[in-house]
Structure formats: C-alpha cells, structure tokens
Amino acid sequence: MPFVYILRCRDGSLYTGITTDVVRRLQQHQTGQASKYTRARLPVTLSWARQVPSWSQALKEEHRIKTLTRDQKEALLHTEQERDSLTR
C-alpha cells in the first residue's frame, strides 16, 4: 500500500511525496538520490507519513497537501503529533 509523506528540510521547508516504501524513500532523499528539491536542502527528516488504500488516493492526498499553505501544513503536522502522543 502507498504512503503520503512530508519531509522537513534543513532550511525548514516542507516536501510532500508518495511512496510504497517510506524507509527506502527516506534513505534516497537523505543521500540526494530522490529529488532535486531535497538534494539542495539536506539533511531531511521525516515529519509525517500516512498509509492510504491506493496509488490513486495517494496522488489525490499528495496534491491536496501540496495546495495547503505553509501554516496549514504546520497545523497538520502539529495535529498529527498531538494525536500520536495521546495514543501512546
């Protein structure tokens, strides 16, 4: 199943992508082999990832997130972190 993910780059910018293997894709980003955008902003850290039912759904969710403002993306990350801390 695919995942939608958000990376935080060295310069504080956020990068959104999709993959079927988050660990492998993160390693590719960290070694500069995944995208020009993140290659120029290393190191990157995984800030958020969510599994979705289909590749089509992943593309839609990636597009939705990419259209959010920076403040909305930060709110998404903050909300997910709070939710995760409550379920532990």
C-alpha positions as CSV (number, residue, x, y, z in Angstrom):
1,M,0.0,0.0,0.0
2,P,1.2,3.5,-0.7
3,F,2.1,6.2,1.7
4,V,1.9,10.0,1.6
5,Y,4.8,11.6,3.5
6,I,6.1,15.1,4.5
7,L,9.8,15.8,5.0
8,R,11.3,18.8,6.8
9,C,14.4,20.1,5.0
10,R,17.4,21.7,6.5
11,D,16.1,25.2,5.5
12,G,12.8,24.5,7.3
13,S,10.8,24.0,4.1
14,L,8.4,21.1,3.8
15,Y,8.4,18.5,1.0
16,T,5.5,16.2,0.2
17,G,5.7,13.0,-1.7
18,I,4.3,9.5,-2.1
19,T,6.0,6.0,-2.0
20,T,5.3,2.4,-1.3
21,D,8.3,2.1,1.0
22,V,8.9,5.0,3.4
23,V,12.2,3.8,4.8
24,R,13.7,3.3,1.4
25,R,12.4,6.6,0.1
26,L,13.7,8.5,3.1
27,Q,17.2,6.9,2.6
28,Q,17.1,8.0,-1.1
29,H,16.2,11.6,0.0
30,Q,18.9,11.6,2.6
31,T,21.6,10.5,0.1
32,G,20.4,13.1,-2.5
33,Q,19.1,10.4,-4.9
34,A,15.3,11.2,-4.7
35,S,14.6,14.8,-5.9
36,K,16.4,17.9,-6.9
37,Y,14.4,19.9,-4.3
38,T,15.6,17.8,-1.3
39,R,19.1,17.3,-2.7
40,A,19.7,21.0,-2.3
41,R,18.3,21.1,1.2
42,L,19.9,18.2,3.0
43,P,19.6,16.8,5.6
44,V,15.9,16.0,5.6
45,T,13.8,14.4,8.4
46,L,10.5,12.5,8.1
47,S,7.9,14.6,9.8
48,W,4.7,12.8,8.8
49,A,3.5,9.7,6.9
50,R,0.1,8.2,6.3
51,Q,-0.8,5.0,4.6
52,V,-3.6,5.2,2.0
53,P,-5.6,2.5,0.3
54,S,-4.5,3.1,-3.3
55,W,-2.0,4.8,-5.5
56,S,-4.8,7.0,-6.9
57,Q,-5.8,8.0,-3.4
58,A,-2.1,8.8,-2.6
59,L,-1.9,11.1,-5.6
60,K,-5.0,12.9,-4.6
61,E,-3.8,13.3,-1.0
62,E,-0.4,14.5,-2.1
63,H,-2.0,17.1,-4.3
64,R,-4.3,18.2,-1.5
65,I,-1.4,18.6,0.9
66,K,0.7,20.5,-1.7
67,T,-2.1,23.0,-2.2
68,L,-2.2,23.8,1.6
69,T,-0.4,26.9,2.8
70,R,2.7,26.5,5.0
71,D,0.6,27.4,8.1
72,Q,-1.9,24.7,7.2
73,K,0.8,22.1,6.7
74,E,2.4,23.0,10.0
75,A,-1.1,22.7,11.7
76,L,-1.5,19.2,10.0
77,L,1.9,18.2,11.4
78,H,1.0,19.6,14.9
79,T,-2.4,17.9,15.0
80,E,-0.9,14.5,14.0
81,Q,1.9,14.8,16.6
82,E,-0.8,15.6,19.3
83,R,-2.9,12.6,18.2
84,D,0.1,10.3,18.2
85,S,1.1,11.4,21.8
86,L,-2.5,10.7,23.0
87,T,-2.5,7.2,21.6
88,R,0.8,6.2,23.3
